[in-house]
């Protein structure tokens, strides 16, 4: 009898385990269904969502896209906004009941503006909740990389500008060369003395329509000398011998100087100033002379002069 009782207990336990294994299979199959595992119901066009008060509806858009803004047709009954942390989710809520019984439920549309440029139109129907989580899928084109900016072409340089730059460079080179000659090779001979000054002429060079004259001025007086600005004059001699006998002065016309360089304007005894003048040579006749003039400010009426042409 004892063995029969034990056998009966074993059979009872086996039947209970078998029944539990049979009832567990449907639940397991239900949990592995794709849509329910994700918790999202795919929406097909035309997109329609049912709502109810006290419930939040989630709408998922493709992860490659994002919500820019949402517009509601009727904002008195509905509220919609993009998730701040993940803008490819939208949250929709019904804020009021759909209205009196017997009247049509409130409906409105929701426009969702996406970063890709797509606009999604979803119809919201109040009063009857079906699901609380939906997904909308569509292809999102990949953003084309912006082409690298092309650097602007350098502006065309006019021929006149290039020629002017070349002339300026050539004049500077010649100026530097002539000044270095005066500075490094001081002359002792060929002095022109006037007003306590000794003028040493070095050379004159032509460069296009300009002339460059280099010289130095030495203080031969026992005191300090203040130099007047060097000058170039066009001197016209008297018309005839009678004028010269009557001491009629020659006609003196100043020549415009375009550039003047004097290394020092105040000379102590024995000091020397290195000088260079740039000017446009005047057209002159045989009885006219181009004269370089340097004077002591204290003795301006006794300049040291040198005939250039």
C-alpha positions in Angstrom: 0.0 0.0 0.0 2.9 2.4 0.8 4.4 1.9 -2.6 1.0 2.5 -4.3 0.6 5.8 -2.4 4.1 6.9 -3.4 3.4 6.1 -7.1 0.2 8.1 -7.0 2.0 11.1 -5.6 4.6 10.9 -8.4 1.9 10.7 -11.1 0.1 13.8 -9.6 3.3 15.9 -9.6 4.1 15.0 -13.2 0.7 16.0 -14.4 1.0 19.4 -12.7 4.4 20.1 -14.2 3.1 19.1 -17.7 0.1 21.5 -17.3 2.4 24.4 -16.3 4.7 23.8 -19.3 1.7 23.8 -21.7 0.2 27.0 -20.3 3.6 28.8 -20.4 4.2 28.4 -24.2 1.6 31.0 -25.5 3.0 33.7 -23.2 6.5 33.1 -24.4 5.5 33.2 -28.0 3.5 36.5 -27.3 6.6 38.2 -25.8 8.8 37.5 -28.8 6.5 39.1 -31.4 8.6 41.8 -33.2 6.2 44.8 -32.9 5.2 44.2 -29.3 8.8 43.5 -28.3 9.7 47.0 -29.5 6.5 48.6 -28.1 5.9 50.6 -31.3 3.0 50.2 -33.7 4.0 51.1 -37.3 1.8 53.8 -39.0 0.9 53.8 -42.6 -0.4 56.7 -44.6 -2.7 58.5 -44.1 -1.3 58.8 -40.6 -4.0 58.7 -37.9 -3.6 58.5 -34.1 -6.4 58.1 -31.5 -6.0 59.9 -28.2 -7.7 60.2 -24.8 -7.3 62.4 -21.8 -4.6 61.5 -19.2 -2.5 59.6 -21.8 0.7 60.6 -23.5 1.2 59.3 -27.1 4.7 58.8 -28.4 5.6 59.0 -32.1 9.0 57.9 -33.3 10.5 59.2 -36.5 13.6 57.9 -38.3 16.8 58.3 -36.2 18.5 59.9 -39.2 16.0 62.7 -39.1 15.0 65.1 -36.3 12.0 67.3 -35.5 12.4 71.1 -36.1 9.0 72.2 -35.0 5.4 71.0 -34.6 2.2 72.9 -35.6 -1.3 71.9 -34.3 -4.6 72.7 -36.0 -6.4 72.9 -32.7 -4.2 73.6 -29.7 -7.2 73.9 -27.3 -7.6 70.1 -27.1 -4.2 68.8 -27.9 -0.6 69.5 -26.9 2.4 68.2 -28.9 6.2 68.8 -28.6 9.5 67.2 -29.6 11.5 65.4 -27.0 14.2 67.8 -25.9 16.9 65.0 -25.4 16.0 63.0 -28.5 14.3 65.1 -31.2 13.3 62.2 -33.3 10.5 61.5 -30.8 7.3 63.5 -30.6 5.0 63.5 -27.5 1.2 64.1 -28.1 -1.4 64.7 -25.3 -5.1 65.3 -25.3 -5.7 68.1 -22.8 -9.6 68.1 -22.7 -12.4 65.6 -23.2 -13.7 65.3 -26.7 -17.0 67.1 -26.0 -20.6 66.3 -25.2 -22.0 62.8 -25.9 -23.7 62.3 -29.2 -21.5 64.9 -30.9 -18.6 64.0 -33.2 -15.3 63.5 -31.5 -12.8 66.4 -31.9 -10.3 65.9 -34.7 -7.4 68.1 -35.8 -4.2 67.7 -37.8 -0.6 67.9 -36.6 2.2 69.1 -38.9 5.7 67.9 -38.0 8.5 69.8 -39.8 11.6 67.6 -40.1 15.2 68.6 -40.5 15.4 66.7 -43.8 12.8 69.0 -45.2 9.9 66.5 -45.0 6.6 67.6 -43.5 4.5 64.9 -41.8 0.8 65.4 -41.6 -0.8 63.3 -38.8 -4.6 63.3 -38.0 -5.4 63.3 -34.3 -8.8 61.8 -33.2 -9.9 62.5 -29.6 -11.9 60.3 -27.4 -10.8 56.7 -28.0 -7.3 55.4 -27.2 -6.0 52.5 -29.3 -2.2 52.5 -28.7 0.3 54.8 -26.9 3.4 54.3 -29.0 3.8 54.6 -32.8 6.6 54.7 -35.4 6.7 56.4 -38.8 9.4 55.3 -41.2 10.6 56.8 -44.4 14.0 57.0 -46.3 16.1 60.0 -45.2 18.6 61.2 -47.9 22.1 61.5 -46.7 23.3 65.1 -46.5 25.7 65.9 -49.3 29.0 67.3 -48.0 29.4 71.0 -48.9 32.1 71.6 -51.4 35.2 73.2 -50.1 35.1 76.9 -50.7 37.1 78.0 -53.7 39.5 80.8 -52.7 38.8 83.9 -54.7 41.1 84.6 -57.6 43.5 87.4 -56.9 42.4 90.6 -58.6 44.0 91.3 -61.9 46.8 93.8 -61.6 46.7 96.5 -64.1 49.8 96.9 -66.3 50.1 100.5 -65.2 50.3 99.4 -61.6 53.0 96.9 -62.3 55.0 99.4 -64.3 54.7 102.0 -61.5 55.8 99.5 -58.9 58.8 98.5 -61.1 59.8 102.2 -61.5 59.6 102.8 -57.8 61.7 99.8 -57.1 64.3 100.9 -59.6 64.4 104.4 -58.2 64.9 103.1 -54.7 67.7 100.8 -55.8 69.4 103.7 -57.6 68.9 106.1 -54.6 70.4 103.6 -52.2 73.4 103.0 -54.4 74.1 106.8 -54.9 73.8 107.6 -51.2 76.1 104.7 -50.3 78.7 106.1 -52.7 78.6 109.6 -51.1 78.6 108.2 -47.5 81.5 105.7 -48.1 83.7 107.7 -50.5 83.9 111.3 -49.3 85.5 113.7 -51.8 88.3 116.1 -50.9 88.7 117.8 -54.3 86.4 119.9 -56.5 85.1 122.0 -53.6 82.6 124.8 -54.2 82.6 127.1 -51.2 80.0 129.6 -50.2 78.6 130.9 -46.9 80.9 128.8 -44.8 79.9 125.6 -46.7 81.9 123.3 -49.0 79.8 121.6 -51.7 81.0 118.4 -53.2 79.1 117.2 -56.3 79.2 113.4 -57.0 77.0 112.6 -60.0 73.6 112.9 -61.7 71.7 109.9 -63.0 68.6 109.9 -65.3 65.8 107.5 -64.6 62.9 107.8 -67.1 61.7 111.4 -66.8 63.5 112.0 -63.5 67.0 113.0 -62.6 68.8 112.1 -59.3 71.7 114.3 -58.0 74.0 113.1 -55.2 76.3 115.5 -53.2 77.6 116.3 -49.8 77.9 119.5 -47.8 80.7 120.2 -45.3 80.8 122.9 -42.7 84.0 124.8 -43.1 83.2 127.5 -40.6 84.2 127.6 -36.9 80.5 127.7 -35.8 77.4 125.5 -36.0 75.6 125.9 -39.3 71.9 125.4 -40.0 71.3 124.3 -43.6 68.6 125.6 -45.7 66.8 123.1 -47.9 68.9 122.4 -51.1 67.4 123.9 -54.3 67.5 123.4 -58.0 67.1 126.5 -60.1 66.8 127.3 -63.8 69.0 130.3 -64.4 68.6 132.4 -67.5 71.6 134.7 -68.4 71.2 138.3 -69.4 70.1 138.9 -73.0 73.2 140.8 -74.1 76.4 142.4 -73.0 74.7 145.7 -72.3 72.5 144.0 -69.6 75.5 142.5 -68.0 77.3 145.8 -67.9 74.3 147.4 -66.3 74.3 144.6 -63.6 70.9 143.4 -64.5 70.5 140.1 -62.6 69.9 136.8 -64.3 66.4 135.3 -64.2 66.2 132.5 -61.6 63.3 130.0 -61.7 63.0 127.3 -59.0 62.7 123.7 -60.3 60.2 121.5 -58.4 61.9 118.8 -56.4 60.0 115.6 -56.0 62.2 114.0 -53.3 64.9 115.5 -51.0 67.2 113.6 -48.6 69.6 115.4 -46.3 71.2 113.2 -43.6 71.5 116.1 -41.1 70.4 119.8 -41.2 72.6 121.2 -38.4 76.3 120.8 -38.9 79.0 121.3 -36.3 82.4 122.5 -37.5 83.9 119.9 -39.9 80.7 117.9 -40.0 79.3 116.6 -43.3 75.7 116.0 -44.6 75.0 113.4 -47.2 72.4 114.7 -49.7 70.3 113.5 -52.7 67.7 115.3 -54.7 65.2 113.9 -57.2 63.6 116.3 -59.7 62.2 116.5 -63.2 64.8 118.3 -65.4 63.4 121.3 -67.1 63.7 121.8 -70.9 66.1 124.7 -71.4 67.9 126.7 -74.1 71.6 127.2 -74.5 71.6 130.4 -72.5 70.0 128.7 -69.5 71.6 126.6 -66.8 70.4 124.1 -64.2 72.1 125.0 -60.9 72.3 123.2 -57.6 72.3 125.6 -54.6 72.9 125.0 -50.9 73.0 127.8 -48.3 73.8 128.5 -44.7 70.7 129.9 -43.1 72.7 132.7 -41.4 74.3 133.6 -44.8 71.5 132.8 -47.2 72.7 135.5 -49.7 76.0 133.6 -50.2 75.0 130.1 -51.3 77.3 127.4 -52.5 76.3 126.7 -56.1 77.2 124.1 -58.7 76.1 124.0 -62.4 74.5 120.6 -63.2 73.6 121.3 -66.8 
